[in-house]
Amino acid sequence: MKKKKILFIAPYPFDEAPSQRFRFEQYFNFLRENNFDIHFSPFLDQRTWKTLYSDGKVLRKILGVVKSFLKRFLLLFTLYKYDFVFIHREASHIGPPFFEFLIAKVFRKKYNYDFDDAIWLPNYSETNARFHRLKAYWKVRYCIRWAGSISAGNDYLANYARKFNANVQVIPTTIDTENHHNLKTEYNQGKLIIGWTGTHTTMRYLDFIVPVIKELEQKYDFEFLVISNEAPTYHLKSLRFLKWKRETEITDLARISIGVMPLEMDIWSEGKCGFKGLQYMSLGIPALMSPIGVNTQIVSHEVNGFLPVKLEEWKNQLEMLLTDIDLRKKIGEAGKKTIDERYSVLSNQSNYLSLFQ
């Protein structure tokens, strides 16, 4: 039987961006096993991607982006080879939906459009703040409108997409419990660790619970572990920073006894897919997550995790977990079961096959 070919179009190089890794890249081997031939085409090559998110080097950034546009334009003339086209977030890292328009309207190729954040809302780093208008956030609605089908990371995103396209399917961001998140936290470890992982751009969400950590560390002996690309500046005696490394990502996460995911009540948070919480739960780590957006679908309060709102609730629920090993184990194992049944790669393979049938 002849293999069907899928072209995956994405912003970033392979195995670099969490959004891509946990949305679709981890399904490549499964799709190959099911008689699909995979071609992956990032907008940015490795060198340009590294340069774009560093300070300065404006000329190198411009040349890298020009080269990326040229490669993307030439790709259009190979579209006839592919049975399916899958676009994650955007075909070009900046600018209007030029390539999506050409793919759909000129080359008459239907594509599946995939997104996992409220990417129609402005969100940018201070490093590239002056260029943020080049992102053309307004283009998302057109990418959705011209698509043959949509795969959205949660109901909030799907409801936005349905304003412009009726063919929308919710496929959650998933965890590879066999090959990647395949460790488990140690419930009997001596010094307990309250942990958080994320980039410096989302570290501000921790500001809310720092007073709780400061209060608890006066009474209990624990470590507050922050795993990130940049060190935090909080003044806490329990604070420990661990630089995020892909090679040790899972072993570092598995050190955590209790995982936290505070969020602000805003429309950007509504679009998030609960990935931090999913990571904690996949390793059997009991998780406390702000009850915003998809978090309320992932977690049943006091069953497979906690959904604290007020600071007093954060304090009480952290204290319960710090002092009760049986509760940590009960909640952690229930959380892991939730991932296995609903948010794992294994449990969502049929969803991905349905996109290409």
C-alpha positions in Angstrom: 0.0 0.0 0.0 1.3 3.4 -1.0 2.4 5.7 1.8 0.5 9.0 2.2 2.6 12.1 2.6 2.1 14.7 5.3 3.8 18.1 5.2 4.1 19.6 8.7 4.7 23.4 8.6 5.8 25.0 11.8 7.6 28.1 13.1 10.6 26.5 14.9 13.3 23.9 14.2 12.5 20.3 15.2 12.6 19.3 18.8 13.2 22.8 20.1 9.8 24.4 21.0 7.6 22.8 23.6 4.5 23.8 21.7 5.6 21.7 18.7 7.1 18.8 20.7 4.0 18.2 22.7 1.4 19.1 20.1 2.5 16.9 17.1 6.2 16.1 16.9 5.9 13.2 19.4 3.4 11.6 17.1 5.7 11.3 14.1 6.9 7.7 14.8 3.3 6.6 15.4 2.2 8.2 12.0 5.1 6.5 10.2 4.1 3.2 11.7 0.6 3.8 10.2 1.9 4.2 6.7 2.5 8.0 6.5 5.6 9.6 5.2 6.5 12.7 7.2 8.1 15.9 6.0 8.8 18.6 8.5 9.4 22.2 7.4 10.2 24.9 10.0 10.2 28.6 9.1 13.3 29.3 11.1 16.5 27.2 10.8 18.5 26.5 13.9 20.9 29.4 13.6 18.2 32.0 12.8 16.1 30.8 15.7 19.0 31.1 18.2 19.8 34.6 16.8 16.3 35.9 16.8 15.8 35.5 20.6 19.2 37.0 21.5 20.0 40.7 22.0 21.3 42.8 19.1 22.6 41.1 15.9 19.9 43.0 13.9 21.5 42.4 10.5 22.0 38.7 11.1 18.3 38.5 12.2 17.1 40.3 9.1 19.2 38.1 6.8 18.0 34.9 8.6 14.4 35.9 8.2 14.8 36.8 4.5 16.3 33.4 3.9 13.4 31.8 5.8 10.9 33.6 3.6 12.7 32.4 0.5 12.7 28.8 1.6 9.0 29.0 2.5 8.2 30.4 -0.9 10.0 27.6 -2.7 8.2 25.1 -0.5 4.9 26.2 -2.1 5.9 24.6 -5.4 6.3 21.2 -3.8 2.8 21.1 -2.3 1.5 18.9 -5.0 3.5 16.0 -3.6 1.6 15.9 -0.3 -1.7 14.3 0.6 -2.1 16.4 3.8 -0.8 19.7 5.0 -0.6 20.5 8.7 0.2 24.1 9.9 1.0 24.7 13.5 0.4 28.3 14.6 1.7 30.0 11.4 3.5 29.3 8.2 5.8 32.3 8.6 7.1 33.6 11.9 6.3 37.2 11.2 4.1 39.1 8.7 0.6 38.7 7.4 -0.9 35.2 6.4 0.7 35.4 3.0 1.6 31.7 2.7 -1.6 30.4 4.2 -3.5 32.4 1.6 -1.4 31.0 -1.2 -1.7 27.5 0.1 -5.5 27.6 0.4 -6.5 30.0 -2.4 -3.9 29.8 -5.1 -2.5 26.3 -4.8 -6.0 25.0 -3.6 -4.5 22.8 -0.9 -6.6 22.2 2.2 -4.7 22.3 5.4 -5.3 21.5 9.1 -4.6 24.5 11.3 -3.3 23.7 14.8 -2.9 26.0 17.8 -2.5 25.7 21.6 -2.5 29.2 22.9 -4.6 32.4 22.6 -2.1 33.5 19.8 -4.5 36.1 18.4 -3.6 38.2 21.6 -0.4 40.2 21.6 2.4 38.4 23.6 6.0 39.2 23.1 9.4 39.3 24.9 11.0 42.6 25.8 14.0 41.6 23.7 11.9 42.0 20.5 9.2 44.4 21.8 10.0 47.0 19.1 9.2 44.4 16.4 6.1 42.9 17.9 3.7 44.5 15.3 5.5 42.4 12.7 3.8 39.3 14.3 0.5 40.4 12.9 -1.6 38.7 15.6 -4.8 39.5 13.6 -3.8 36.9 11.0 -5.0 34.0 13.2 -8.6 34.5 12.3 -7.7 34.2 8.6 -5.5 31.1 9.1 -8.6 29.5 10.7 -11.1 30.7 8.1 -9.1 29.4 5.2 -8.3 26.0 6.8 -10.0 22.8 5.9 -10.0 21.7 9.6 -8.8 22.9 12.9 -7.2 21.1 15.9 -7.3 23.3 19.0 -5.7 22.6 22.4 -8.8 23.2 24.5 -12.4 24.3 24.5 -11.7 28.0 24.9 -9.5 28.0 21.8 -12.0 25.8 19.9 -14.8 28.2 20.7 -12.7 31.1 19.2 -12.0 29.0 16.1 -15.7 28.2 15.6 -16.4 31.8 15.0 -14.6 31.4 11.7 -14.7 27.7 10.9 -17.2 24.9 11.7 -14.8 22.0 11.3 -13.0 22.2 14.7 -11.7 19.4 16.9 -10.3 19.6 20.4 -7.0 17.7 20.7 -5.3 18.3 24.1 -1.6 18.9 24.5 -0.4 15.5 25.5 2.4 13.7 27.4 4.5 10.9 26.1 4.4 8.6 29.2 6.3 5.8 27.5 9.4 7.5 26.0 9.7 10.8 27.9 7.7 11.4 31.0 8.3 7.9 32.2 9.6 8.5 35.8 7.7 8.9 39.0 8.3 11.2 42.0 9.5 9.6 45.3 6.8 10.0 47.9 9.1 8.9 50.8 12.0 11.4 50.1 13.4 13.2 53.1 13.3 16.9 52.4 10.1 17.7 50.5 10.3 19.9 47.4 7.6 22.4 46.2 8.4 23.0 42.6 7.6 25.1 39.5 8.9 24.9 36.0 8.6 27.4 33.2 10.3 30.2 31.3 11.3 33.6 32.7 8.3 35.1 30.8 5.8 33.2 32.9 7.7 33.3 36.2 5.7 36.4 37.2 2.8 34.1 38.0 4.8 32.9 41.0 4.6 36.4 42.5 1.1 35.6 43.8 2.2 32.6 46.0 5.6 33.8 47.2 4.0 35.2 50.4 2.6 31.7 51.1 6.0 30.1 50.5 7.6 32.7 52.8 5.0 31.9 55.5 5.3 28.1 55.2 9.1 28.1 55.3 8.9 29.6 58.8 7.2 26.4 60.0 8.4 23.6 57.7 11.7 22.4 56.3 11.2 22.2 52.5 12.8 23.4 49.3 11.2 25.7 46.8 12.6 24.6 43.5 12.3 26.8 40.4 13.4 25.1 37.1 13.7 27.8 34.4 16.0 29.3 31.8 16.7 32.3 34.1 17.1 32.5 37.9 14.3 34.1 40.0 15.0 37.1 42.2 12.7 36.1 45.1 14.1 36.5 48.7 13.2 33.1 50.1 15.4 31.0 52.4 13.9 27.8 50.8 14.6 28.9 47.2 16.7 26.8 44.9 17.2 27.5 41.2 17.9 24.8 38.6 18.6 25.8 35.0 16.3 24.0 32.6 18.2 21.4 30.4 16.6 19.2 27.9 18.9 16.3 28.8 17.8 16.3 32.5 14.3 17.7 32.1 12.4 14.7 33.4 14.8 13.7 36.2 14.8 17.3 37.4 11.0 17.4 37.4 10.8 14.1 39.2 12.5 15.6 42.2 9.4 17.7 42.9 7.2 16.4 45.7 4.4 19.0 45.1 3.9 21.0 41.9 2.4 24.5 41.6 0.9 26.3 38.7 -0.5 29.7 39.7 -2.1 31.8 37.0 -3.7 35.2 36.7 -7.4 35.5 35.8 -7.0 36.9 32.3 -7.9 36.0 28.7 -4.4 34.9 27.9 -4.5 32.3 30.8 -7.8 31.1 29.5 -6.1 29.9 26.4 -3.4 27.9 28.1 -3.5 24.1 27.9 -2.4 23.3 31.4 0.9 21.9 30.4 2.8 22.5 33.6 0.1 20.6 35.5 0.1 17.8 33.0 3.8 17.4 33.4 3.5 17.2 37.2 0.6 14.8 37.1 2.3 12.5 34.6 5.1 11.9 37.1 2.7 11.2 40.0 3.4 14.7 41.5 0.3 16.1 43.3 -0.5 19.4 41.6 -2.0 22.7 42.7 -3.3 24.7 39.8 -5.3 27.9 39.5 -8.9 27.1 38.4 -8.6 28.9 35.1 -9.5 27.6 31.7 -8.7 24.0 30.9 -7.3 23.4 34.4 -10.8 23.0 35.7 -11.3 20.1 33.2 -8.0 18.5 34.0 -8.3 18.6 37.8 -11.2 17.4 40.0 -10.6 19.3 43.2 -9.3 17.1 46.0 -9.5 14.0 43.8 -6.6 14.2 41.4 -5.2 17.6 42.3 -6.2 20.9 43.9 -7.7 24.1 42.5 -6.9 26.9 45.1 -8.1 30.4 44.5 -7.3 32.6 47.5 -3.9 32.8 49.2 -5.4 31.1 52.3 -6.5 28.2 50.1 -3.0 27.9 48.6 -1.5 27.9 52.1 -3.9 25.3 53.6 -3.6 22.9 50.6 0.2 23.1 50.5 0.3 22.5 54.2 -1.9 19.5 53.9 0.4 18.0 51.3 3.5 18.9 53.2 2.3 17.0 56.3 0.5 14.0 54.8 2.4 11.5 52.8 -0.7 9.3 52.2 -2.5 12.3 50.7 0.5 13.2 48.4 0.5 9.6 47.2 -3.3 9.4 46.7 -3.6 12.6 44.8 -0.4 12.0 42.8 -1.5 8.5 41.7 -5.0 9.8 40.8 -3.3 12.6 38.7 -1.1 10.1 36.9 -4.2 7.9 36.1 -5.9 11.0 34.6 -2.9 11.6 32.3 -2.7 8.0 31.2 -6.4 7.9 30.4 -7.0 11.3 28.8 -3.8 13.3 28.2 -1.2 10.8 27.1 0.0 10.2 23.6 -1.3 6.7 23.7 -4.8 7.8 24.6 -4.9 10.4 21.8 -3.4 8.5 18.9 -6.8 7.9 17.2 -7.4 11.7 17.4 -4.3 12.3 15.3 -5.1 9.6 12.8 -8.6 11.2 12.3 -6.9 14.4 11.1 -5.4 12.5 8.1 -8.3 10.3 7.1 
